[in-house]
């Protein structure tokens, strides 16, 4: 993917990446990232589908290669501003229509983009995400998610320590094994692929990460669901502890033209754990709906 940059509405320098169109008139798929994984999280889908589609993805403000906003205030990280960053990218690339494909908190950004960019999305693909405040959905037990917002607030105040803990937790090779044993990662996940995926996460600006987390947790896209008038594919794992499959099933019932794939054994990184299955299902979904 070629790396490019654009200046957003408030002067923030945003980094985005594009693949070349495989042929003239090829349609565009916008990949909307999670916070825990950069564009590398989509590698399998890009490799499988790049002979049919052009892909665009971007780093959220303050994340990975994108700059922090100025002035750097809490409101600058609002989900609506991520959509305005996307709008600047689409304008720079001259793209007016495409698909929105979001993973994790990228589902909320994709839903907000559907609301704020009317007529852009020909369809939606939503993986392992939620329409509600995301920190409240974490955890396999009801009510456990309510403990996470205070934890995030504490970690934001001690972000130097949080960065050290994060790097020491996900960095060692044994971490993948233990995360699999705890059920937070699927057994089919390739350890080398996961190590490549999390390596950039260890270098993140933790202050910006927690600013984005707080902004996302203040966002609720529930009112968008019934307004979605395009084909929508939801993909989830039956072992996802962060956004349980019940959330995807609830969304599927409320979105008029929704389909759902529940992957047995899939966790929050279903697309990385089962790349062939997920890529094939997305390809079929696009084909069946004329995209």
C-alpha positions, 0 to 999 in steps of 0.5 A: 500500500502506498502511503500518502498524507492529507491536511484535514479540516482543522490542520491535522496531518493525516496519514493514509494508504492506498492500493492501485486500482486493479483496472479502470473503474475498479470500485473502492473499499474503505477500511476503517481500522480498530485502535489496536491494529493498523492497516496490517490487520487487513493484510489477508483481505487486501491480498485476496481482493486487491485484484478486484478492488481498490483499498483505502485506509487511514490512521486515526488522528494521533494514532500510528503515523497521523499527527495529533490535532492542534489544539490537542483538546478532548473534543478534537478526537471525536468520532465525527472528526475521524469522519471529517478526516476520511472526507478529506482523504476521499476528496483528495483521491476524487472518490465519491462512492465505495464500501465501508468495512470496519473492524472493532471500534472502526464499526462505530466510525463506519456507522458515523461515516454512513450517517455523515456521508449520505450516498457514499456507501454502497454497502457496509461490512462490519466485523467484531464491533458494536453500535453502543459505547464500546467499553461497556460491552467488554467482558464475558460477564454482564456488567463487567464492562462498566469497570473499564471506563474508570480503568481507562481514565486511570490509565490515561493519567498514568500513560507512561506506566500504561505504555510500559505495561503494554509493551511488556505484556504484548511484546514477549513471544510467550504472550500469544500463547498465554492470550490463546490459553485465556481465550482472548485470541483464537487457536488458529491465529498465526503467531508471526502475523500477530507479532507483526500486527502488534509491533506498531502498537507498542510504539503508540502515543499512549496519551493520544490512544486514551484520548481516542478511547474516551472519545469513542466511549462517549459515542453511540451510533444506535440511532443509525441502525434503522437508517441503514438502507444498503446491504450490510454484512456483519461478521463476528466470532462466537468467542469474542470477549470484547464485542460479544456475538449477541451485539452483532446479532442485535445489529443484524435484527435492526438493520433492514438488509443485514446478513450475519456470519458467526465464525466458530472459534473466532475471537475479536480478531476473527479476520486475522484468525480465519483469513480465508473464510472471512475473505471468501464471505466478503467476496461473495457478499460483494458479488451477490449485491452487485458491487 
